[in-house]
């Protein structure tokens, strides 16, 4: 009988993972990267090439999703699990992160070291960490409206764009990003800056007039980037936010089992959508061990669900359920581990 007590540490939990889950292969990881990078590039060039604005708009939206799929592979490469070869993986991570304008060095700190080490621990894990009612009450009226917008169906992607990507990953306002070696900063930010400059330059190359160039920038650069931010925020919310998922603000109360086994959600999607998101929603297995390549996650997740069936959270995705999560999971009572809705008047009411 398997011990499933919260006292299990990382080594004990991982001991139940099949060895095949760690089988990283260059001949799988590299073609996967090349296929998704080619898909992104083909869609982006198609968006630049067409003249009809409605078609350019549609292709811009699809390109944003392609950025998300490519990012999942880059995310794997940044964990050195895509091919199992560190230098190749870091090179692929840099390339895969270019369309999302993510420097690998800041991502490695905030995601690999902080999010994975301290999943669902407020103050260390920045991923959509919920405010307390007291923190919300202390906000200015404008800040309250903004935070409500961030937790709404229409605005959830803006949280990642304006509260994670810009201040943390680009401006490095997080204390954890202050000591990144200079050579990594110069290298990773150089490639991101060069790629953005190339994108804008291509918008003019594919335009006959200044007006057409502006439309290209809007629909082929800005629109896909905004769509990508919504894709990223959607993935983040689905993976770590649910009425049954606990968050912590006390390291003494937090533990590996609570965070990685009980605190990461497996969202079941239709097969085609699961394929489009490159298995990223088989998330419990990934949090139990980052070294499992994305193309091994499905079987690894199945093993973890069989082993820890009472503690791994599995939900079936639909839009109404996603909207309900956004509505029910707005604030958090860390003492009682209860999700709360935004206050009507001055009182926060518990989610049903």
KACORBEL-V455648 format. One record per residue. N is the residue number from 1. PHI is phi in whole degrees, -180 to 180 (* if undefined). PSI is psi as a letter, one per 40 degrees, with the letter a starting at -180 (* if undefined). NEAR is the number of other C-alpha atoms within 10 Angstrom. Layout:
BEGIN
N&PHI&PSI&NEAR / N&PHI&PSI&NEAR
END
This chain:
BEGIN
1&*&h&4 / 2&-82&h&8 / 3&-76&h&11 / 4&-117&f&16 / 5&-74&i&11 / 6&-63&e&14 / 7&-78&e&13 / 8&-64&h&15 / 9&-92&a&12 / 10&-60&d&15 / 11&-62&d&10 / 12&-68&d&13 / 13&-67&d&22 / 14&-68&e&15 / 15&-64&e&9 / 16&-90&e&14 / 17&-78&h&20 / 18&-65&i&12 / 19&-61&d&11 / 20&-63&e&11 / 21&-67&d&21 / 22&-101&e&18 / 23&-84&g&15 / 24&-82&h&21 / 25&-131&h&15 / 26&-61&d&15 / 27&-73&e&9 / 28&-104&d&13 / 29&-65&d&22 / 30&-67&d&17 / 31&-61&d&11 / 32&-63&d&17 / 33&-61&d&24 / 34&-62&d&14 / 35&-65&d&12 / 36&-74&d&20 / 37&-67&d&21 / 38&-66&d&14 / 39&-62&d&16 / 40&-59&d&23 / 41&-63&d&16 / 42&-64&d&13 / 43&-66&d&20 / 44&-66&d&23 / 45&-66&d&16 / 46&-65&d&17 / 47&-62&d&25 / 48&-68&d&26 / 49&-79&d&14 / 50&-72&i&14 / 51&-99&d&14 / 52&-66&h&9 / 53&-64&d&14 / 54&-65&d&11 / 55&-74&d&14 / 56&-62&d&22 / 57&-63&d&19 / 58&-62&d&15 / 59&-66&d&23 / 60&-64&d&28 / 61&-66&d&21 / 62&-65&d&20 / 63&-62&d&29 / 64&-61&d&28 / 65&-66&d&23 / 66&-63&d&27 / 67&-60&d&28 / 68&-62&d&30 / 69&-63&d&27 / 70&-64&d&30 / 71&-64&d&27 / 72&-58&d&23 / 73&-69&d&30 / 74&-64&d&26 / 75&-59&d&27 / 76&-64&d&26 / 77&-63&d&30 / 78&-68&d&26 / 79&-87&e&21 / 80&61&f&23 / 81&-116&e&26 / 82&-69&d&32 / 83&-116&e&22 / 84&81&e&21 / 85&-118&h&14 / 86&-52&d&15 / 87&-66&d&12 / 88&-64&d&15 / 89&-62&d&25 / 90&-68&d&21 / 91&-63&d&14 / 92&-67&d&24 / 93&-63&d&27 / 94&-58&d&24 / 95&-67&d&23 / 96&-69&d&29 / 97&-85&e&25 / 98&-61&d&23 / 99&-63&d&26 / 100&-94&e&21 / 101&56&f&20 / 102&-112&h&24 / 103&-71&h&26 / 104&-63&d&26 / 105&-63&d&21 / 106&-75&d&25 / 107&-64&d&20 / 108&-60&d&17 / 109&-74&d&19 / 110&-73&d&23 / 111&-94&d&20 / 112&-64&d&16 / 113&-90&d&15 / 114&-93&d&19 / 115&-60&d&18 / 116&-77&d&21 / 117&-75&d&17 / 118&-130&f&22 / 119&-54&h&27 / 120&64&f&28 / 121&-109&h&23 / 122&-61&h&19 / 123&100&d&13 / 124&-116&d&19 / 125&-102&h&18 / 126&-85&e&21 / 127&-71&g&24 / 128&53&f&20 / 129&-61&h&22 / 130&-77&i&23 / 131&-79&i&17 / 132&-84&i&17 / 133&-57&d&20 / 134&-67&d&12 / 135&-66&d&10 / 136&-65&d&18 / 137&-63&d&16 / 138&-80&e&10 / 139&-73&i&13 / 140&-72&i&10 / 141&-54&d&11 / 142&-66&d&9 / 143&-63&d&12 / 144&-65&d&15 / 145&-62&d&11 / 146&-65&d&16 / 147&-68&d&19 / 148&-61&d&15 / 149&-64&d&16 / 150&-60&d&21 / 151&-99&e&25 / 152&-106&i&17 / 153&-65&d&16 / 154&-83&d&11 / 155&-119&e&16 / 156&-62&d&23 / 157&-71&d&24 / 158&-70&d&20 / 159&-59&d&20 / 160&-64&d&24 / 161&-63&d&18 / 162&-99&e&13 / 163&-111&e&15 / 164&-119&c&20 / 165&-60&d&21 / 166&-69&d&14 / 167&-73&d&14 / 168&-93&d&20 / 169&-85&d&23 / 170&-102&d&16 / 171&-85&e&12 / 172&56&f&17 / 173&-80&e&13 / 174&-76&h&15 / 175&-63&d&8 / 176&-77&e&15 / 177&-100&e&19 / 178&-78&d&11 / 179&-112&f&9 / 180&-70&h&13 / 181&-53&h&10 / 182&-58&d&8 / 183&-65&d&8 / 184&-71&d&14 / 185&-59&d&15 / 186&-62&d&12 / 187&-64&d&14 / 188&-71&d&19 / 189&-72&d&20 / 190&-60&d&13 / 191&-67&d&18 / 192&-65&d&21 / 193&-63&d&15 / 194&-64&d&11 / 195&-64&d&16 / 196&-63&d&17 / 197&-63&d&12 / 198&-64&d&11 / 199&-58&d&18 / 200&-65&d&16 / 201&-61&d&13 / 202&-66&d&17 / 203&-62&d&24 / 204&-81&d&19 / 205&-61&d&12 / 206&-90&e&16 / 207&-124&i&17 / 208&-93&d&9 / 209&-133&i&10 / 210&-62&d&11 / 211&-61&d&11 / 212&-64&d&17 / 213&-64&d&21 / 214&-66&d&15 / 215&-64&d&19 / 216&-63&d&29 / 217&-63&d&19 / 218&-68&d&17 / 219&-94&e&24 / 220&-111&e&30 / 221&-120&d&22 / 222&-71&d&15 / 223&-60&d&21 / 224&-59&d&27 / 225&-68&d&24 / 226&-66&d&18 / 227&-59&d&21 / 228&-57&d&26 / 229&-63&d&25 / 230&-71&d&23 / 231&-62&d&21 / 232&-64&d&22 / 233&-65&d&21 / 234&-60&d&16 / 235&-60&d&17 / 236&-62&d&16 / 237&-64&d&21 / 238&-61&d&20 / 239&-82&d&22 / 240&-139&e&24 / 241&-128&h&26 / 242&-169&i&22 / 243&-54&d&18 / 244&-93&e&14 / 245&-94&h&20 / 246&-92&i&23 / 247&-116&i&25 / 248&-133&i&24 / 249&-128&e&16 / 250&-129&h&13 / 251&-64&d&12 / 252&-69&d&7 / 253&-86&d&9 / 254&-71&i&17 / 255&-151&i&19 / 256&-57&d&21 / 257&-65&d&20 / 258&-59&d&22 / 259&-80&d&25 / 260&-89&d&26 / 261&-86&d&25 / 262&-91&e&20 / 263&-103&e&25 / 264&-119&h&30 / 265&-98&h&26 / 266&-99&h&23 / 267&-96&h&21 / 268&-83&h&16 / 269&-115&i&17 / 270&-55&i&11 / 271&-54&d&9 / 272&-67&d&9 / 273&-76&d&11 / 274&-61&d&15 / 275&-66&d&12 / 276&-64&d&15 / 277&-92&e&20 / 278&53&f&20 / 279&64&e&22 / 280&-66&e&24 / 281&-86&e&24 / 282&-83&g&26 / 283&-89&d&27 / 284&-62&d&29 / 285&-60&d&31 / 286&-63&d&24 / 287&-76&d&21 / 288&-67&d&24 / 289&-154&h&19 / 290&-68&e&17 / 291&-82&e&20 / 292&-82&h&26 / 293&-66&i&26 / 294&-60&d&26 / 295&-79&e&22 / 296&-112&e&18 / 297&-66&d&22 / 298&-59&d&17 / 299&-69&d&16 / 300&-65&d&28 / 301&-63&d&22 / 302&-60&d&15 / 303&-64&d&17 / 304&-67&d&21 / 305&-69&d&19 / 306&-71&d&11 / 307&-77&d&18 / 308&-118&f&19 / 309&-62&d&13 / 310&-84&e&10 / 311&-119&e&18 / 312&-83&h&21 / 313&-87&h&21 / 314&-123&h&17 / 315&-128&i&14 / 316&-95&h&11 / 317&-77&h&14 / 318&-155&i&12 / 319&-62&d&9 / 320&-66&d&9 / 321&-68&d&13 / 322&-63&d&18 / 323&-62&d&15 / 324&-66&d&13 / 325&-61&d&20 / 326&-62&d&21 / 327&-78&d&17 / 328&-84&d&21 / 329&-113&g&24 / 330&-111&d&26 / 331&-130&i&26 / 332&-144&h&25 / 333&-97&h&19 / 334&-73&d&17 / 335&-75&d&11 / 336&-103&e&8 / 337&51&g&14 / 338&-134&h&17 / 339&-74&i&25 / 340&-130&i&23 / 341&-92&i&19 / 342&-60&i&24 / 343&-68&i&15 / 344&-99&h&8 / 345&68&b&6 / 346&-110&e&9 / 347&-112&h&11 / 348&-85&h&18 / 349&-109&h&15 / 350&-61&i&16 / 351&-70&i&16 / 352&-77&*&8
END
